[in-house]
Amino acid sequence: MKNIILTGGSRGIGEAVALQLAANPTHQVYLIARSGEALQRVAAQAYQRYQHRNVFPIIYDLTTPAVGLQEKLPESLTQVDVLINNAGFLVNKPFEQHSEEDWQKTFEVNVFGVVRMIKGLQDKLGKERRSHILNVGSMGGFQGSTKFEGLVAYSASKAALANLTESLAQVFVDKHIAVNCLALGAVQTDMLKTAFPTYQAPLSAEEMAKFVTYFALEGHQFFNGKVIPVALSTP
Ligand SMILES: NC(=O)c1ccc[n+]([C@@H]2O[C@H](COP(=O)([O-])OP(=O)(O)OC[C@H]3O[C@@H](n4cnc5c(N)ncnc54)[C@H](OP(=O)(O)O)[C@@H]3O)[C@@H](O)[C@H]2O)c1
């Protein structure tokens, strides 16, 4: 039985992970995104598929103070076993056209939003049992990987997330909290279409979600502070 908080659960990889997590009726899955309608749709889909209600939509914008999230979580939630920081934002334009706002929004969601989630939930992580924080990174932010002109801010933000993962694993070393990062390769989602409009990814969201779901639930037994590339190809 695990209490799981998943950001970016309204579509793409997050939606697919949510549906796979929900298959186990003992899990309680709290789904975060800005679109309440999309979150409700995912929760309804999970119910239709499994005939139990264990997916709970929480409307929260990661670029806002974490107190807004804390107010929306049930008081009975005292232990978060798995926090999956999956929500992401991507701008695709040449470096010269990246505005100050583009840089800020990218880092707000992909880095500061993750910090907000972790700080906001810190008193519920590793409290009763060992917890796992899984940050969803990107091959774009993996040192030495192929880089793309339009994805400068995105890749830099994911590199920051990878480094944050390594640092936080050290910060939490005595607190029963493991922190890992999966640096994903291409997966067929809305975000991929923004980054590489004509490219067909080798994996669907459902296929990648199988590995992400398994790793989120079990990875902390084997890894801590690791940034792991999960990629079949480069676009
Ligand atoms: N697809 C790929 O090829 C690929 C490759 C490498 C890494 N990744 C990473 O995998 C993760 C999921 O990607 P995806 O392709 O599934 O993306 P996606 O289809 O664009 O979905 C992004 C998710 O993030 C949520 N989100 C965005 N901004 C938010 C905010 N301010 N507050 C709360 N939620 C927010 C969105 O929900 P709302 O819009 O409703 O808020 C949505 O659920 C991301 O971290 C991405 O960087 C993806």
The ligand as an SDF file (V2000), in Angstrom:
LIG
                    3D

 48 52  0  0  0  0  0  0  0  0999 V2000
    7.7500   13.2250  -24.2390 N   0  0  0  0  0  0  0  0  0  0  0  0
    9.0560   13.1040  -24.3170 C   0  0  0  0  0  0  0  0  0  0  0  0
    9.6210   12.7360  -25.3560 O   0  0  0  0  0  0  0  0  0  0  0  0
    9.8940   13.3990  -23.1130 C   0  0  0  0  0  0  0  0  0  0  0  0
   11.2820   13.1800  -23.2170 C   0  0  0  0  0  0  0  0  0  0  0  0
   12.0890   13.4330  -22.1350 C   0  0  0  0  0  0  0  0  0  0  0  0
   11.5380   13.8730  -20.9550 C   0  0  0  0  0  0  0  0  0  0  0  0
   10.1920   14.0790  -20.8610 N   0  0  0  0  0  0  0  0  0  0  0  0
    9.6700   14.5750  -19.5880 C   0  0  0  0  0  0  0  0  0  0  0  0
    8.6020   13.7550  -19.1630 O   0  0  0  0  0  0  0  0  0  0  0  0
    7.6700   14.5280  -18.4160 C   0  0  0  0  0  0  0  0  0  0  0  0
    6.2740   14.3390  -18.9950 C   0  0  0  0  0  0  0  0  0  0  0  0
    6.3320   14.7520  -20.3470 O   0  0  0  0  0  0  0  0  0  0  0  0
    5.1170   14.6030  -21.3820 P   0  0  0  0  0  0  0  0  0  0  0  0
    5.7280   14.4210  -22.6960 O   0  0  0  0  0  0  0  0  0  0  0  0
    4.1120   13.6420  -20.8640 O   0  0  0  0  0  0  0  0  0  0  0  0
    4.5350   16.1010  -21.3210 O   0  0  0  0  0  0  0  0  0  0  0  0
    3.0840   16.7110  -21.6900 P   0  0  0  0  0  0  0  0  0  0  0  0
    2.2830   15.7350  -22.4540 O   0  0  0  0  0  0  0  0  0  0  0  0
    3.3540   18.0550  -22.2350 O   0  0  0  0  0  0  0  0  0  0  0  0
    2.4160   16.8570  -20.2250 O   0  0  0  0  0  0  0  0  0  0  0  0
    2.9380   17.7890  -19.3000 C   0  0  0  0  0  0  0  0  0  0  0  0
    2.1990   17.6500  -17.9970 C   0  0  0  0  0  0  0  0  0  0  0  0
    2.7210   18.6300  -17.0730 O   0  0  0  0  0  0  0  0  0  0  0  0
    1.6380   19.3780  -16.5200 C   0  0  0  0  0  0  0  0  0  0  0  0
    2.0630   20.7460  -16.2110 N   0  0  0  0  0  0  0  0  0  0  0  0
    2.6990   21.6150  -17.0470 C   0  0  0  0  0  0  0  0  0  0  0  0
    2.8730   22.7980  -16.4360 N   0  0  0  0  0  0  0  0  0  0  0  0
    2.3600   22.6690  -15.1760 C   0  0  0  0  0  0  0  0  0  0  0  0
    2.2470   23.5430  -14.0580 C   0  0  0  0  0  0  0  0  0  0  0  0
    2.6730   24.8110  -14.1010 N   0  0  0  0  0  0  0  0  0  0  0  0
    1.6650   23.0950  -12.9370 N   0  0  0  0  0  0  0  0  0  0  0  0
    1.2000   21.8130  -12.8560 C   0  0  0  0  0  0  0  0  0  0  0  0
    1.2810   20.9400  -13.8830 N   0  0  0  0  0  0  0  0  0  0  0  0
    1.8600   21.3620  -15.0270 C   0  0  0  0  0  0  0  0  0  0  0  0
    0.5550   19.3340  -17.6130 C   0  0  0  0  0  0  0  0  0  0  0  0
   -0.7430   19.5330  -17.0700 O   0  0  0  0  0  0  0  0  0  0  0  0
   -1.5820   20.9150  -17.1910 P   0  0  0  0  0  0  0  0  0  0  0  0
   -1.2500   21.5140  -18.5160 O   0  0  0  0  0  0  0  0  0  0  0  0
   -2.9980   20.4800  -17.0250 O   0  0  0  0  0  0  0  0  0  0  0  0
   -1.1140   21.7280  -16.0240 O   0  0  0  0  0  0  0  0  0  0  0  0
    0.7010   17.9050  -18.1310 C   0  0  0  0  0  0  0  0  0  0  0  0
   -0.0050   17.0150  -17.3000 O   0  0  0  0  0  0  0  0  0  0  0  0
    8.1760   15.9710  -18.4780 C   0  0  0  0  0  0  0  0  0  0  0  0
    8.8950   16.2900  -17.3150 O   0  0  0  0  0  0  0  0  0  0  0  0
    9.0990   15.9700  -19.6910 C   0  0  0  0  0  0  0  0  0  0  0  0
   10.0790   16.9730  -19.6060 O   0  0  0  0  0  0  0  0  0  0  0  0
    9.3670   13.8560  -21.9210 C   0  0  0  0  0  0  0  0  0  0  0  0
  1  2  1  0
  2  3  2  0
  2  4  1  0
  4  5  1  0
  4 48  2  0
  5  6  2  0
  6  7  1  0
  7  8  2  0
  8  9  1  0
  8 48  1  0
  9 10  1  0
  9 46  1  0
 10 11  1  0
 11 12  1  0
 11 44  1  0
 12 13  1  0
 13 14  1  0
 14 15  2  0
 14 16  1  0
 14 17  1  0
 17 18  1  0
 18 19  2  0
 18 20  1  0
 18 21  1  0
 21 22  1  0
 22 23  1  0
 23 24  1  0
 23 42  1  0
 24 25  1  0
 25 26  1  0
 25 36  1  0
 26 27  1  0
 26 35  1  0
 27 28  2  0
 28 29  1  0
 29 30  1  0
 29 35  2  0
 30 31  1  0
 30 32  2  0
 32 33  1  0
 33 34  2  0
 34 35  1  0
 36 37  1  0
 36 42  1  0
 37 38  1  0
 38 39  2  0
 38 40  1  0
 38 41  1  0
 42 43  1  0
 44 45  1  0
 44 46  1  0
 46 47  1  0
M  CHG  2   8   1  16  -1
M  END
$$$$
